[in-house]
Amino acid sequence: MAHHLIFEGAELSGKSWLVSQIYDYLEPKYNQNKVTLDGCHWFNCDVGVYGTNTGKPVIRHYLKIFQALQDKNLLIEKFHLSDIVYNRLHRQREIDYQAIERQLQKLHFKIILSTFPDDKNILKKRIADRLALYPHYERILREPEWYLRQQREYMAEITKSTLEYLVVETNQLPDVKLVQKILKFIKEKQ
């Protein structure tokens, strides 16, 4: 059976790095033709729509894509939990994704929740790293407390999910042990 994973978590929690490592493991292992990268599909769904009126419609469209690709390995970077958290923090709105979760369950999706330690110094370093890579991030930059608050919301939401999930803490990156932990969780032999 193909692996279907949603990577969720607060900004700066290391999701992109984790996704890249799992992708680098799954894609070559399941690649079929060595001409295209068809062994695993990586969707970065954080497209600036979460926390807006277009979040839920976009998620519904992505779900149709995932259904069409259900026999393929799928890695999703941010999805419905992000829309819930962003709506709550930015718009003071509650969004219900129970119906979407039922569809995700049928597709055997699991969630990897990436977290960081409750340490403002770690966040300050990650902010500096992010700004060095993506200067435009400054337009939405927040204080470390904001990211800690965001993480608390993700932690609350993951406990309400009906999907199987794993919580990993990114004390430092890179951390190969976290990759091994995720591969063990999805029952991939290393």
N, C-alpha and C positions, 0 to 999 in steps of 0.2 A: 504494500500500500504506500502511496506517496505521502510525503511529509507536508503538512499544512501548518505553518507557524505564523503567529502574529506577535511581533515584538512591540511591546508597549512600555511606557515609562515616561517620567518627567524629562524635559529637555536637559541635556548635559549628562544623562545617565549612562551613555555609552551604547545606545541601541545600534547606531550605524556600524560601529566597530564589531559588535557581536554578530550582526546580520552578515557583514562582509566575511567573517570567519566561517560561519555556518555555510554560507554560499560557496566559499572556496573549498569546503569539504564535499558538499552534496553535488555541485555542478559537474566536476570531473568524474565522480563516481557513477553518476546516472546519465552522463552524456551519451547520446545515441549515435551521433554521426561525425563528430569531430570537425564539422563545418560550421555549425551554429551552436550557440550556448543554450542547448535545450535540456540540460540535465536538471536545471533549477531556474525558477523565475522569481526575480526580486522586484517587488513593487514598493516604491517609496510613496506611500499614500499621504504623506504630510505635504499637501499641495496648497496650503494657505486657505483651505475651505473649512477646516474644523473650527467649531465655535461660531459658525455663521449659519444662515438659513440654507445654504447649499450643502452643508455637511452630510445630512442624512440622505438626500437624493444621490450624491456622489457615492456614498457608501453602498447604496442599493445597486448602482451601476457596477461598481467594483465586484460586488457579490455575483452578478451575472457573469463577469469575466472569470471569476474563480470557479464557478460551476462549469463553465466551458473548458477550463483547464484542470478539472478535478483529478485527472490521472497523472498530473505533473507535480513535482515538488514546488511548493509556493512559500515564499518568505515575504511577509507583509510588514512594512515598517510603519507603525501607527495605524490604528483603525478606529473601531467604535468606542473603545474606552477613552481614546484621545478626544473624540468629539464630545463625549459626556463631560470630561474634565474641563475642556476648553469652554464649553457652553456654561458650565457652572461658574467658572472663575471669571470669564470675560463678559458674560451676559446675564448672569444670575438666573439661568434657565435650566430646567431638568429635562433630559432627553431619555426616552425609553427605547432600549434596544433588545428587548426580550425576544421579539419575533426574529430579528437578525441573528441573535445568538442561537436560536433553534436551527436556523439554516446553517450556521457555522458548525454546529454540532453534527448535523447530517453529513457535512463535508470533513468531519474529523479534525477540525482545527484545534490547536492548542495555543496557549499564550505563554510567552516568555516575558516576565515583567522585570525590566532592568531598573535597579535602584542604585543610589549612591549613599555613602555614609552621611550622617547628620553632622557635616563638618563644612563650615563656611570657607575655610582655606582651600579645601579641595575644589569647591565650586568656583572660587576666585581664579584658580589656576585653569580650570576647564573653560571658564569664560574667556580668559586671555587666549587660550589655544583656539577656541571657536572664532574669536575676532581675527586672529592671525590668518585663519583659513578662509573665513567668510566675513569680510568687513561689513557687508550689508546687514549682518546680524545685529549690529549696533542699533538699528531702527526699532528692534523689539526687545532689546536688552533689558533685563530686570536685575534687581538686587538679589543676592544669594537667598534671602528669606523667601522670596517669591518661588524659587525653584523647590525649596523645602516644603512650602505650602502645596505646591503642585504635586510633589511626590506623595504627600499625605493623602491627597484626593485619589491618586492612583491606587495607593494601598487600600483605601476604603473600597474602591470599586472592584478590585480584583477579588475580594472576598464575596462579592455578590454574583460574580460570573458563574455560569453553569458549565463553562469550558474547563477542561483540565489545564492547570497552569503550574509554572515553576517561577519562583522569585530568585533572582541572582543579584548580588551586590558587587558593584564595580569599584572596589577600593582603589585599584590602580589599573591602568590600561597601558599596554596590552596585558592580558592575564589568560594564558592558555588553559588554566584549570577551569575557568568558567566555560570555555568552549567544550571541554571534555564533559563537564557537568550537563550541558545542554544536549550533547550527543548521547549521553547515557539516558537522559530523560526521554528522548525520542527513540531510544532503543536502536541506535546506530552503533555497530561494532567499529572500534577505532583501530 
